Protein backbone atom coordinates (compact mmCIF):
# COMPACT_ATOMS: atom_id res chain seq x y z
CA UNK A 1 0.00 0.00 0.00
CA UNK A 2 1.51 3.37 -0.97
CA UNK A 3 2.36 5.85 1.78
CA UNK A 4 -0.74 7.82 2.77
CA UNK A 5 -3.11 5.33 1.11
CA UNK A 6 -4.73 4.57 4.47
CA UNK A 7 -6.02 8.16 4.46
CA UNK A 8 -7.97 7.49 1.27
CA UNK A 9 -10.83 5.64 2.94
CA UNK A 10 -13.11 6.27 5.92
CA UNK A 11 -12.37 4.94 9.41
CA UNK A 12 -15.08 3.89 11.88
CA UNK A 13 -14.22 3.39 15.54
CA UNK A 14 -15.80 0.57 17.56
CA UNK A 15 -15.32 0.19 21.30
CA UNK A 16 -15.85 -3.15 23.04
CA UNK A 17 -15.94 -3.54 26.81
CA UNK A 18 -16.79 -6.84 28.51
CA UNK A 19 -19.39 -7.68 25.86
CA UNK A 20 -20.81 -4.18 25.33
CA UNK A 21 -20.27 -2.85 21.79
CA UNK A 22 -20.42 0.87 21.13
CA UNK A 23 -21.85 2.12 18.92
CA UNK A 24 -24.38 -0.68 18.49
CA UNK A 25 -25.15 0.45 14.93
CA UNK A 26 -22.45 1.63 12.53
CA UNK A 27 -23.44 3.11 9.18
CA UNK A 28 -20.77 2.58 6.53
CA UNK A 29 -20.54 3.36 2.81
CA UNK A 30 -21.53 0.54 0.47
CA UNK A 31 -19.17 -0.51 -2.33
CA UNK A 32 -16.29 1.42 -0.75
CA UNK A 33 -13.21 0.27 1.15
CA UNK A 34 -13.29 1.30 4.81
CA UNK A 35 -11.52 0.53 8.06
CA UNK A 36 -13.01 -0.59 11.37
CA UNK A 37 -10.76 0.52 14.21
CA UNK A 38 -11.36 -1.81 17.17
CA UNK A 39 -10.66 -0.92 20.82
CA UNK A 40 -11.02 -3.26 23.79
CA UNK A 41 -11.73 -0.93 26.71
CA UNK A 42 -12.70 -3.78 29.07
CA UNK A 43 -10.94 -5.98 31.58
CA UNK A 44 -11.41 -9.24 29.64
CA UNK A 45 -10.54 -10.38 26.10
CA UNK A 46 -13.06 -9.74 23.33
CA UNK A 47 -13.53 -11.19 19.85
CA UNK A 48 -15.06 -9.15 17.06
CA UNK A 49 -16.88 -11.72 14.96
CA UNK A 50 -19.20 -11.42 11.97
CA UNK A 51 -20.41 -14.49 10.14
CA UNK A 52 -21.87 -12.57 7.15
CA UNK A 53 -18.65 -10.54 6.78
CA UNK A 54 -16.44 -13.59 7.42
CA UNK A 55 -14.23 -11.51 9.75
CA UNK A 56 -12.97 -12.09 13.26
CA UNK A 57 -10.36 -10.44 15.46
CA UNK A 58 -9.37 -11.20 19.07
CA UNK A 59 -8.22 -8.36 21.30
CA UNK A 60 -6.65 -8.61 24.76
CA UNK A 61 -7.79 -6.16 27.46
CA UNK A 62 -6.63 -2.66 26.49
CA UNK A 63 -5.63 -3.72 22.96
CA UNK A 64 -6.43 -1.96 19.69
CA UNK A 65 -6.51 -3.34 16.16
CA UNK A 66 -8.32 -2.87 12.87
CA UNK A 67 -10.10 -4.65 10.05
CA UNK A 68 -10.26 -3.37 6.47
CA UNK A 69 -13.40 -4.20 4.52
CA UNK A 70 -13.52 -3.81 0.76
CA UNK A 71 -16.54 -3.24 -1.46
CA UNK A 72 -19.31 -4.24 0.95
CA UNK A 73 -22.67 -4.64 -0.80
CA UNK A 74 -25.59 -2.61 0.59
CA UNK A 75 -27.21 -4.43 3.49
CA UNK A 76 -27.34 -5.13 7.20
CA UNK A 77 -24.45 -7.14 8.70
CA UNK A 78 -24.50 -8.42 12.28
CA UNK A 79 -21.36 -8.62 14.41
CA UNK A 80 -20.84 -9.63 18.02
CA UNK A 81 -18.32 -10.36 20.76
CA UNK A 82 -17.82 -14.11 20.54
CA UNK A 83 -16.41 -14.18 24.08
CA UNK A 84 -19.56 -12.57 25.52
CA UNK A 85 -22.45 -14.30 23.76
CA UNK A 86 -24.88 -13.23 26.50
CA UNK A 87 -24.75 -9.65 25.13
CA UNK A 88 -26.77 -8.42 22.13
CA UNK A 89 -25.09 -8.21 18.73
CA UNK A 90 -24.31 -4.95 16.96
CA UNK A 91 -24.61 -4.28 13.23
CA UNK A 92 -23.06 -2.58 10.26
CA UNK A 93 -25.48 -0.97 7.85
CA UNK A 94 -23.96 -0.41 4.41
CA UNK A 95 -25.75 2.21 2.31
C-alpha positions as CSV (number, residue, x, y, z in Angstrom):
1,X,0.0,0.0,0.0
2,X,1.5,3.4,-1.0
3,X,2.4,5.9,1.8
4,X,-0.7,7.8,2.8
5,X,-3.1,5.3,1.1
6,X,-4.7,4.6,4.5
7,X,-6.0,8.2,4.5
8,X,-8.0,7.5,1.3
9,X,-10.8,5.6,2.9
10,X,-13.1,6.3,5.9
11,X,-12.4,4.9,9.4
12,X,-15.1,3.9,11.9
13,X,-14.2,3.4,15.5
14,X,-15.8,0.6,17.6
15,X,-15.3,0.2,21.3
16,X,-15.8,-3.1,23.0
17,X,-15.9,-3.5,26.8
18,X,-16.8,-6.8,28.5
19,X,-19.4,-7.7,25.9
20,X,-20.8,-4.2,25.3
21,X,-20.3,-2.9,21.8
22,X,-20.4,0.9,21.1
23,X,-21.9,2.1,18.9
24,X,-24.4,-0.7,18.5
25,X,-25.1,0.4,14.9
26,X,-22.4,1.6,12.5
27,X,-23.4,3.1,9.2
28,X,-20.8,2.6,6.5
29,X,-20.5,3.4,2.8
30,X,-21.5,0.5,0.5
31,X,-19.2,-0.5,-2.3
32,X,-16.3,1.4,-0.8
33,X,-13.2,0.3,1.1
34,X,-13.3,1.3,4.8
35,X,-11.5,0.5,8.1
36,X,-13.0,-0.6,11.4
37,X,-10.8,0.5,14.2
38,X,-11.4,-1.8,17.2
39,X,-10.7,-0.9,20.8
40,X,-11.0,-3.3,23.8
41,X,-11.7,-0.9,26.7
42,X,-12.7,-3.8,29.1
43,X,-10.9,-6.0,31.6
44,X,-11.4,-9.2,29.6
45,X,-10.5,-10.4,26.1
46,X,-13.1,-9.7,23.3
47,X,-13.5,-11.2,19.8
48,X,-15.1,-9.1,17.1
49,X,-16.9,-11.7,15.0
50,X,-19.2,-11.4,12.0
51,X,-20.4,-14.5,10.1
52,X,-21.9,-12.6,7.2
53,X,-18.7,-10.5,6.8
54,X,-16.4,-13.6,7.4
55,X,-14.2,-11.5,9.8
56,X,-13.0,-12.1,13.3
57,X,-10.4,-10.4,15.5
58,X,-9.4,-11.2,19.1
59,X,-8.2,-8.4,21.3
60,X,-6.7,-8.6,24.8
61,X,-7.8,-6.2,27.5
62,X,-6.6,-2.7,26.5
63,X,-5.6,-3.7,23.0
64,X,-6.4,-2.0,19.7
65,X,-6.5,-3.3,16.2
66,X,-8.3,-2.9,12.9
67,X,-10.1,-4.7,10.0
68,X,-10.3,-3.4,6.5
69,X,-13.4,-4.2,4.5
70,X,-13.5,-3.8,0.8
71,X,-16.5,-3.2,-1.5
72,X,-19.3,-4.2,0.9
73,X,-22.7,-4.6,-0.8
74,X,-25.6,-2.6,0.6
75,X,-27.2,-4.4,3.5
76,X,-27.3,-5.1,7.2
77,X,-24.4,-7.1,8.7
78,X,-24.5,-8.4,12.3
79,X,-21.4,-8.6,14.4
80,X,-20.8,-9.6,18.0
81,X,-18.3,-10.4,20.8
82,X,-17.8,-14.1,20.5
83,X,-16.4,-14.2,24.1
84,X,-19.6,-12.6,25.5
85,X,-22.5,-14.3,23.8
86,X,-24.9,-13.2,26.5
87,X,-24.7,-9.6,25.1
88,X,-26.8,-8.4,22.1
89,X,-25.1,-8.2,18.7
90,X,-24.3,-5.0,17.0
91,X,-24.6,-4.3,13.2
92,X,-23.1,-2.6,10.3
93,X,-25.5,-1.0,7.8
94,X,-24.0,-0.4,4.4
95,X,-25.8,2.2,2.3
